[in-house]
Amino acid sequence: MEEAEQPLHLSSEDYENYSYTYDYYELEESPYIEITHRHILHIVSIVIYSLAFLLGVPGNAMVIWFTGFKWEKTVSTLWFLNLAIADLIFVLFLPLHITYVATDFHWPFGRLLCKVNSFIALLNMFASVFFLTVIGLDRFLFLARPSFSQRHRTLRKSMLVIGIIWISAAIIAGPALYFRDTKDLTKAFTICYNNFHDLDHFIVLRTHCVLTLIRFLFGYLFPLLTMIVCYSFLAIRMKEKTSLTSTKFFWTVFAVVVAFFVCWTPYHIFSLLELTIHQNELYHHWLRIGMPISTSLAFVNSCLNPILYVLISKVFKVHLQASIAEIFKHTLRDIGQTGTVSEQLVDSESIANVCETAP
């Protein structure tokens, strides 16, 4: 890219409307080490995004196939089905993130996809944490209040809860559809950023703080506290009376929950730290390093759940092996039948040729 096509330098005031999560990095003349570090971060992010996409698409599709089409419909399978749907929708948009980072944060996809891409990322975050919270509460009520759970734990009511979760996640992620915007810094360089307001600093600060705190409270803190209470109770009850099935299910769900919060904790920490950019640039350097890495780690969560199901859940392993064996059996049978039909056709053609050439 020629020097005339380089994006304009961003001042500290310009940073008020920018989020380090997906957005543009300052491309001023920097020391060689600074440029090298930035390129290394870009490469690491691209590798992580690519792995998440390559593992997440077939992995979540496999979970959706089993829980949605192969297994008997239960309340538990519905929770995991919708969790996999949220993750699959998200990983399908990862090529946009890969392209964005690979082009040094140039957004070539237009204003609509800028909004939709950010909305999908937040929708996945809230839908995933809400479903994980409901799974914890479901197991808690199943053991703490078995009579209440038996009366109200039905497929119909679980579908109602699923609808509420998706609507709630869409509402909380909705501001991205309004605030995300594109801006042409040059004729050949466009950014996708949070356009909270063009002029009023107070509105920018207030909007950024409110949205960040909502995401932190509803997408992290409250679910974390809820799951700590639920799983602490479940761990105590497991010591009192354990069965192989409940133990396996507990550890599967527990691993999924731990993976979610390990992946998303750095993101929320840096999101809160990002609020300081409105007052000073003290943490600007750390945000430029930490936000891309923490975001990449958060994206990895969408491909971890199917892997955890296979590694931990014995039931999932059995069904997976049985399904693979069934696929191979049908494939071999079809090949065998095709070969037999082909041989019969060849034999019949040979007989016909003999008959035609016979005197």
C-alpha positions in Angstrom: 0.0 0.0 0.0 1.4 3.4 -1.0 1.9 6.1 1.6 -1.0 8.1 0.2 -3.3 5.2 0.9 -2.3 4.7 4.5 -5.1 5.4 7.0 -5.0 8.8 8.8 -3.5 9.0 12.2 -6.0 8.8 15.1 -5.8 11.3 17.9 -6.7 10.5 21.5 -10.1 12.0 20.9 -10.7 9.7 18.0 -10.2 6.7 20.2 -13.3 7.5 22.2 -15.5 5.8 19.6 -13.2 2.9 19.0 -13.2 -0.6 20.5 -10.0 -2.6 20.6 -12.0 -5.8 20.3 -12.2 -5.8 16.5 -11.3 -2.4 15.4 -8.5 -0.4 13.8 -5.1 0.0 15.3 -3.0 3.2 15.1 -0.8 2.9 12.1 1.6 5.7 12.7 5.3 5.5 12.0 6.4 3.1 14.8 9.7 1.6 15.8 10.6 -1.7 14.2 9.9 -3.7 17.4 6.4 -2.1 17.7 5.6 -3.1 14.1 7.0 -6.6 14.7 4.9 -7.1 17.8 1.8 -6.0 16.0 2.4 -8.4 13.1 3.0 -11.2 15.5 -0.3 -10.5 17.3 -2.1 -10.4 13.9 -0.6 -13.8 13.0 -1.5 -15.4 16.3 -5.0 -14.1 16.0 -5.4 -15.4 12.5 -4.1 -18.8 13.5 -6.5 -19.0 16.5 -9.5 -17.8 14.4 -8.7 -20.3 11.7 -8.4 -23.2 14.2 -11.7 -22.2 15.8 -13.4 -22.1 12.4 -11.9 -25.5 11.2 -12.8 -27.2 14.5 -15.9 -25.4 15.4 -18.0 -25.8 12.2 -17.8 -29.7 12.0 -17.8 -30.1 15.8 -20.9 -28.0 16.4 -22.6 -29.4 13.3 -22.0 -32.9 14.7 -23.5 -32.0 18.1 -26.5 -30.5 16.3 -26.9 -33.7 14.3 -26.9 -35.9 17.3 -28.9 -33.8 19.7 -31.4 -32.5 17.1 -31.9 -35.6 14.9 -30.4 -38.8 16.3 -31.1 -38.7 20.0 -34.4 -38.8 21.9 -35.7 -35.3 22.6 -35.1 -34.5 26.3 -34.8 -31.3 28.2 -31.0 -31.8 28.5 -30.5 -32.4 24.8 -32.4 -29.3 24.0 -30.1 -27.2 26.2 -27.0 -28.6 24.4 -28.6 -28.4 21.0 -29.2 -24.6 21.3 -25.8 -24.1 22.8 -24.3 -25.8 19.7 -26.5 -23.7 17.4 -25.3 -20.5 19.0 -21.7 -21.6 18.6 -22.2 -22.7 15.0 -23.8 -19.4 13.9 -20.8 -17.6 15.5 -18.0 -19.7 13.9 -19.6 -19.4 10.5 -18.9 -15.6 10.7 -15.2 -16.2 11.7 -13.9 -15.8 8.1 -15.0 -12.1 8.3 -12.8 -11.7 11.4 -9.9 -13.5 9.7 -10.1 -11.3 6.7 -10.4 -8.2 8.9 -7.2 -9.0 10.8 -5.3 -10.2 7.7 -6.0 -6.9 5.9 -4.6 -4.9 8.9 -8.2 -4.0 10.1 -9.6 -2.9 6.8 -13.3 -3.7 6.6 -14.3 -4.4 2.9 -17.7 -6.0 3.7 -19.9 -2.9 4.0 -21.9 -1.3 6.8 -24.6 -4.0 7.1 -22.2 -6.9 7.7 -20.2 -4.6 10.1 -23.4 -4.4 12.3 -24.4 -8.1 11.8 -21.0 -9.4 12.5 -20.7 -7.7 15.9 -24.3 -8.5 16.7 -23.7 -12.3 16.1 -20.6 -12.2 18.3 -22.5 -10.7 21.2 -25.5 -12.9 20.6 -23.3 -16.0 20.8 -21.7 -14.7 24.1 -25.0 -14.0 25.9 -26.9 -17.1 24.5 -24.0 -19.4 25.5 -23.7 -18.0 29.0 -27.5 -18.0 29.5 -27.8 -21.6 28.3 -24.9 -22.7 30.6 -26.6 -20.9 33.5 -29.9 -22.6 32.8 -28.2 -26.0 32.6 -26.7 -25.4 36.0 -30.0 -24.3 37.5 -31.7 -27.3 35.9 -29.4 -29.7 37.5 -29.6 -27.8 40.8 -33.5 -28.0 40.9 -33.3 -31.7 39.7 -31.4 -32.6 42.9 -32.5 -29.9 45.4 -36.3 -29.9 44.5 -37.0 -33.2 42.7 -40.8 -33.0 43.1 -40.8 -29.4 41.7 -38.5 -30.5 38.9 -40.6 -33.5 37.9 -43.8 -31.3 37.7 -42.4 -28.4 35.7 -39.4 -29.9 33.8 -41.2 -30.6 30.5 -40.3 -30.2 26.9 -42.9 -27.6 26.4 -41.7 -25.4 29.2 -38.1 -25.9 28.2 -38.9 -24.6 24.7 -40.5 -21.5 26.3 -37.3 -21.0 28.3 -35.2 -21.4 25.2 -37.3 -18.8 23.4 -36.8 -16.3 26.3 -33.1 -16.9 26.3 -32.7 -16.2 22.6 -34.9 -13.1 22.8 -33.0 -11.8 25.9 -29.6 -12.4 24.2 -30.8 -10.6 21.1 -32.1 -7.6 23.1 -28.8 -7.2 25.0 -26.7 -7.7 21.8 -29.1 -5.4 19.9 -27.2 -2.1 20.4 -24.5 -3.4 18.1 -27.0 -3.1 15.2 -27.4 0.5 16.0 -24.0 1.7 17.1 -21.7 -0.2 14.8 -20.7 1.8 11.8 -18.1 2.1 9.0 -15.8 5.0 8.3 -13.6 5.6 5.2 -10.2 6.8 6.5 -8.9 6.8 2.9 -10.3 5.6 -0.4 -8.8 2.2 0.2 -9.2 1.8 3.9 -12.4 1.4 5.9 -12.9 0.7 9.5 -15.8 -1.0 11.4 -16.2 0.8 14.8 -18.5 1.9 17.6 -20.0 5.2 16.6 -21.5 6.2 19.9 -21.6 9.9 18.9 -19.7 12.2 16.6 -19.3 15.2 18.8 -20.6 14.8 22.4 -17.9 13.3 24.7 -20.3 12.8 27.6 -22.7 10.7 25.4 -19.8 8.6 24.1 -18.5 8.0 27.7 -21.9 7.2 29.1 -23.0 4.9 26.3 -19.7 3.0 26.3 -19.8 2.6 30.1 -23.4 1.4 30.2 -23.0 -1.2 27.4 -19.7 -2.5 28.9 -21.3 -2.8 32.4 -24.4 -4.6 31.0 -22.2 -7.1 29.2 -20.1 -7.6 32.3 -23.0 -8.0 34.7 -25.4 -10.1 32.6 -22.9 -11.9 30.5 -20.3 -12.7 33.2 -20.8 -11.8 36.9 -24.4 -12.8 37.6 -24.0 -16.1 35.6 -20.7 -16.8 37.3 -22.2 -16.4 40.8 -25.2 -18.5 39.9 -23.1 -21.3 38.6 -20.8 -21.2 41.6 -23.8 -21.7 43.9 -25.4 -24.4 41.8 -22.2 -26.4 41.2 -21.1 -26.1 44.8 -24.4 -27.7 45.9 -24.2 -30.3 43.2 -20.6 -31.2 44.3 -21.8 -31.7 47.8 -24.8 -33.8 46.8 -22.5 -35.9 44.5 -20.5 -37.0 47.6 -23.7 -38.1 49.3 -25.1 -40.2 46.5 -23.3 -40.7 43.2 -24.1 -42.7 40.2 -22.0 -43.1 37.1 -24.5 -41.4 34.8 -25.0 -38.3 37.0 -21.2 -38.1 37.6 -20.4 -38.2 33.9 -23.0 -35.6 33.1 -21.8 -33.4 36.0 -18.2 -33.4 34.8 -19.2 -32.8 31.2 -21.3 -29.7 32.1 -18.7 -28.5 34.6 -15.9 -28.7 32.0 -18.1 -26.7 29.5 -18.8 -24.1 32.2 -15.1 -23.8 33.2 -14.0 -23.5 29.6 -16.5 -20.7 29.0 -15.3 -18.6 31.9 -11.6 -19.3 31.3 -12.0 -18.2 27.7 -14.2 -15.1 28.5 -12.7 -13.8 31.7 -9.7 -12.0 30.0 -12.1 -10.4 27.5 -14.3 -8.9 30.2 -11.2 -7.7 32.2 -9.8 -5.8 29.2 -13.3 -4.5 28.3 -13.5 -2.9 31.7 -9.9 -1.6 31.3 -10.9 -0.2 28.0 -13.2 2.3 29.7 -10.1 4.2 30.9 -9.3 5.3 27.3 -11.8 8.1 27.7 -9.7 9.8 30.4 -6.2 9.0 29.5 -4.0 6.7 27.4 -2.2 5.1 30.3 -3.3 1.5 29.4 -3.4 2.1 25.7 -0.3 -0.1 25.0 -1.6 -3.0 27.2 -5.0 -2.8 25.5 -3.4 -3.0 22.1 -1.7 -6.2 23.1 -4.3 -7.7 25.5 -7.5 -7.1 23.7 -6.7 -9.0 20.5 -5.4 -12.0 22.4 -8.3 -12.0 24.9 -10.8 -11.7 22.0 -9.1 -14.6 20.2 -9.3 -16.7 23.4 -13.0 -15.9 23.7 -13.6 -17.0 20.2 -11.9 -20.3 20.8 -14.7 -21.2 23.3 -17.1 -21.8 20.4 -15.1 -24.8 19.2 -14.2 -26.2 22.6 -17.6 -27.5 23.6 -17.9 -30.3 21.0 -14.3 -31.4 21.9 -15.2 -31.6 25.6 -18.3 -33.6 24.9 -16.3 -36.2 23.1 -13.4 -36.3 25.6 -15.5 -36.4 28.8 -19.0 -37.7 28.0 -19.0 -41.5 27.8 -22.6 -41.4 26.3 -21.5 -39.1 23.5 -18.5 -41.3 22.8 -20.7 -44.4 22.5 -23.2 -42.6 20.2 -20.4 -41.1 18.1 -18.7 -44.5 17.6 -22.0 -46.2 16.9 -22.9 -43.5 14.3 -19.5 -43.7 12.6 -19.8 -47.5 12.5 -23.3 -47.2 11.1 -22.1 -44.7 8.4 -19.2 -47.1 7.4 -21.6 -50.0 7.3 -24.1 -48.3 5.0 -21.2 -46.9 2.9 -19.7 -50.4 2.5 -23.1 -51.9 1.8 -23.8 -49.3 -0.9 -20.4 -49.8 -2.4 -21.0 -53.6 -2.4 -24.5 -53.2 -3.9 -23.1 -50.8 -6.5 -20.4 -53.3 -7.4 -22.8 -56.2 -7.6 -25.1 -54.2 -9.9 -22.2 -53.1 -12.1 -21.0 -56.7 -12.4 -24.6 -57.8 -13.3 -24.7 -55.1 -16.0 -21.3 -56.1 -17.3 -22.4 -59.7 -17.4 -25.6 -58.9 -19.2 -23.9 -56.7 -21.7 -21.4 -59.5 -22.4 -24.2 -62.0 -22.9 -25.9 -59.6 -25.2 -22.7 -59.2 -27.3 -22.2 -62.9 -27.5 -25.7 -63.3 -28.7 -25.3 -60.6 -31.3 -22.0 -62.1 -32.7 -23.3 -65.7 -32.6 -24.0 -67.2 -36.1 
